[in-house]
Amino acid sequence: MNQDISLTARPVANPRVVVQQFDDELVVYDEEQALSLHLNTAAAIVWLHCDSATTVEALVDAVFALYPETPRARVEEDVRVALRELMSHGLIICDVS
């Protein structure tokens, strides 16, 4: 995807998606598409904050707080990659610029 996700965007989870916690892994399932994704800790944080109130910048802050040894620019790109992946499967809605 050539479009970038703005730091001021407020992603929202698709309401048809079912979420299950298994140990340290979060699984999101879209029955309509028969699609399930297993999310690691960082991706789970992104997913859990897709509430239409939290900005992408706040998502970056949340993930960076868990991985302060990782350069912030890298965390920002990783968050955007996770959002793009979730968007590509129709699991979230997020404005792009």
Sine and cosine of phi, psi and omega as CSV:
sin_phi,cos_phi,sin_psi,cos_psi,sin_omega,cos_omega
0.00,0.00,0.80,-0.59,-0.05,-1.00
-1.00,0.09,-0.30,0.96,-0.02,-1.00
-0.99,0.16,0.53,-0.84,0.00,-1.00
-0.98,-0.21,0.44,-0.90,0.02,-1.00
-0.99,-0.11,0.84,-0.55,-0.03,-1.00
-0.93,0.38,0.57,-0.82,0.07,-1.00
-0.92,0.40,-0.32,0.95,0.00,-1.00
-1.00,-0.05,-0.08,1.00,0.03,-1.00
-0.90,0.44,0.47,-0.88,0.00,-1.00
-0.83,-0.56,1.00,0.02,-0.04,-1.00
-0.90,0.44,0.49,-0.87,0.03,-1.00
-0.72,-0.70,0.67,-0.74,0.01,-1.00
-0.95,0.32,0.58,-0.81,0.10,-1.00
-0.93,0.38,0.82,-0.58,-0.08,-1.00
-0.91,0.40,-0.26,0.97,-0.01,-1.00
-0.99,0.14,-0.12,0.99,-0.06,-1.00
-0.99,0.15,0.71,-0.70,0.05,-1.00
-0.99,-0.15,0.64,-0.77,-0.03,-1.00
-0.85,-0.53,0.71,-0.70,0.05,-1.00
-0.75,-0.66,0.66,-0.75,0.07,-1.00
-0.99,-0.15,0.78,-0.63,0.07,-1.00
-0.77,-0.64,0.95,-0.31,-0.05,-1.00
0.78,0.62,-0.89,-0.46,-0.03,-1.00
-0.98,-0.22,0.40,0.91,-0.04,-1.00
-0.80,-0.60,0.62,-0.78,0.08,-1.00
-0.95,-0.33,0.73,-0.68,0.02,-1.00
-0.90,-0.43,0.80,-0.60,0.09,-1.00
-0.94,-0.34,0.69,-0.72,-0.10,-0.99
-0.73,-0.68,0.77,-0.64,0.08,-1.00
-0.93,-0.37,0.98,-0.22,-0.06,-1.00
-0.89,0.47,-0.60,0.80,-0.02,-1.00
-0.85,0.52,-0.61,0.79,0.01,-1.00
-0.99,-0.13,-0.07,1.00,-0.12,-0.99
0.78,0.62,0.76,0.65,-0.08,-1.00
-0.83,-0.55,0.75,-0.66,0.14,-0.99
-0.77,-0.63,0.62,-0.79,0.06,-1.00
-0.82,-0.58,0.70,-0.72,0.07,-1.00
-0.99,-0.16,0.87,-0.49,-0.09,-1.00
-0.97,-0.23,0.72,-0.70,0.09,-1.00
-0.96,0.27,-0.01,-1.00,-0.09,-1.00
-0.84,0.54,-0.75,0.66,-0.03,-1.00
-0.90,0.43,-0.70,0.71,0.02,-1.00
-0.91,0.41,-0.56,0.83,0.04,-1.00
-0.91,0.42,-0.64,0.76,0.06,-1.00
-0.87,0.49,-0.69,0.72,0.04,-1.00
-0.86,0.52,-0.78,0.63,-0.03,-1.00
-0.84,0.54,-0.75,0.66,-0.09,-1.00
-0.91,0.42,-0.34,0.94,0.03,-1.00
-0.99,-0.16,0.10,1.00,0.05,-1.00
-0.99,0.12,0.96,0.27,-0.15,-0.99
-0.86,-0.51,0.18,0.98,-0.03,-1.00
0.94,0.33,-0.04,1.00,0.03,-1.00
-0.95,-0.31,-0.47,0.88,-0.09,-1.00
-1.00,-0.03,0.77,-0.64,0.03,-1.00
-0.98,0.18,0.31,-0.95,0.08,-1.00
-0.87,0.49,-0.62,0.79,0.03,-1.00
-0.87,0.49,-0.65,0.76,0.05,-1.00
-0.92,0.39,-0.56,0.83,0.10,-1.00
-0.88,0.47,-0.70,0.71,0.03,-1.00
-0.86,0.50,-0.70,0.71,0.02,-1.00
-0.85,0.52,-0.69,0.72,-0.03,-1.00
-0.90,0.44,-0.69,0.72,0.00,-1.00
-0.95,0.32,-0.65,0.76,0.01,-1.00
-0.88,0.48,-0.57,0.82,0.03,-1.00
-0.88,0.47,-0.52,0.85,0.04,-1.00
-0.99,0.16,-0.46,0.89,-0.07,-1.00
-0.78,-0.62,0.87,0.49,-0.08,-1.00
-0.91,0.42,-0.30,0.95,0.02,-1.00
-0.97,0.22,-0.23,0.97,0.01,-1.00
-1.00,0.00,0.72,-0.69,0.03,-1.00
-0.82,0.57,0.67,-0.74,-0.05,-1.00
-0.84,0.54,-0.62,0.78,0.01,-1.00
-0.88,0.48,-0.61,0.79,0.03,-1.00
-0.92,0.38,-0.68,0.73,0.04,-1.00
-0.88,0.48,-0.69,0.73,0.02,-1.00
-0.86,0.51,-0.70,0.71,0.01,-1.00
-0.92,0.40,-0.65,0.76,0.02,-1.00
-0.89,0.46,-0.64,0.77,0.05,-1.00
-0.89,0.45,-0.69,0.72,0.01,-1.00
-0.90,0.44,-0.62,0.78,0.05,-1.00
-0.89,0.46,-0.70,0.71,0.02,-1.00
-0.88,0.47,-0.68,0.73,0.02,-1.00
-0.90,0.44,-0.68,0.74,0.03,-1.00
-0.88,0.48,-0.66,0.75,0.00,-1.00
-0.90,0.45,-0.73,0.69,0.03,-1.00
-0.90,0.44,-0.63,0.77,0.04,-1.00
-0.91,0.42,-0.65,0.76,-0.06,-1.00
-0.89,0.45,-0.41,0.91,0.02,-1.00
-0.99,-0.14,0.05,1.00,0.01,-1.00
0.96,0.29,0.34,0.94,-0.04,-1.00
-1.00,0.07,-0.39,0.92,0.09,-1.00
-0.68,-0.74,0.27,-0.96,0.11,-0.99
-0.87,-0.50,0.75,-0.66,-0.04,-1.00
-0.48,-0.88,0.74,-0.67,0.06,-1.00
-0.93,0.36,0.60,-0.80,0.09,-1.00
-0.86,-0.51,0.43,-0.90,-0.01,-1.00
-0.97,-0.25,0.00,0.00,0.00,0.00
